[in-house]
Amino acid sequence: MNIILLSGGSGKRLWPLSNDIRSKQFIRMLSDGQGGFESMLGRVYRQISEVDSGARITIATGRKQVSLIKNQLGDRVNICVEPCRRDTFPAVCLAASYLRDVEGVKEDEAVVVCPVDPYVDASYFQALKELTEMARSGGANLYLMGIEPTYPSEKYGYIIPASNERVSGVFTFREKPDVAAARAYIAQGALWNGGVFAFRLGYLLRKAHERLDFTDYEDLYARYGEMEKISFDYAVAEREKEIRVLRFGGQWKDLGTWNTFSEAMADEALGRVTLNETCENTHVVNELNIPILCMGCRDMVIAASGDGILISDKEQSSYIKPFVEKIEQQVMYAEKSWGSFTVLDVQEDSLTIKIVLLPGHALHYHSHEHRDEVWTVMSGRGRAVIDGVERKVSPGDVIVMPAGCRHTVAAESELKILEAQLGRDISVEDKQKHEL
């Protein structure tokens, strides 16, 4: 299979664990079946590999998520980076052009597009293989997956099929309705639109050329900001006459809120948490190194991280987004391709960060104009380069780097460093990269 996974999200609905860098698909709270934890991204990648070990997987995403994807999957997938956000149709067009011009996929090959974060079982990916075969056969220009609804949801768009057959033509589409309208759609045999599409690569590229004049992937990348912001549904699916929908009745959940996400959590309590015997249907996630004690909590979700603390009734947790958007808070934790960082303390003229550098990885060789930095090595071993001079580093070493000093560090084993940033104008923009 050629699979394009669409990875977006602003990280609002699973606050405080998700933020502008760590969207919901990267949070490691699902059971991996072996006693550990995995993210939605890791779970979907694993499931695809189990169904089709030779699948070519390409993730279409924005710049902010590249480091997280590499942190969790390494170089096992291709990453097609959008230079700016333009909605799903431009994202799919760019990824399709990437497949042809960078990966060498032929235009008559089938491609399937799906979200990066569905909570599903293996039957979903078997259905993706079936959609791929349908698209390859050329019986229609576009194939969709329609999810058999389990309740009248206001969160999804609806596909009204032309018949009740497993594979059917499409009569029409409906936007996200209110509950009464959703109930009426379901009575007509409507299906949830799960955002899954399959087509031949050449078909989609022709659709891209209809909206923007470009020659190849590099040219489209350069012109990407000129593309209108429009969804794949509006631009393609709702206009296509030769279209079919495949019914899917297997496990499918959108873990987009704490209420639904908690249903799939590996345990009711993660981190330093104690629930007494009077708690019922309560899930707690604690990323802080302090204990949380819950007594008499019923139908609640509690989440604590460096970004904040949420205490909510499960049903009310679905309405978190507008409140989180009013909170001004810098990102306190992020996973990067080289490891992770955690902000420990913020003062007017200092910032203290814990850096975890993975073995074999290094920071960019860089300098800062407006701040001094001090590294204290807490554990692990590695090599630091300070203004061109290399030195070994080990636990207890302290390295002082005044403003303008060029520096980097590489990890031989997992390296934990306490970094103190000192200055009146501390900013993420104050960083200049250099050749080493």
Disulfide bonds with the S-S distance in Angstrom:
none
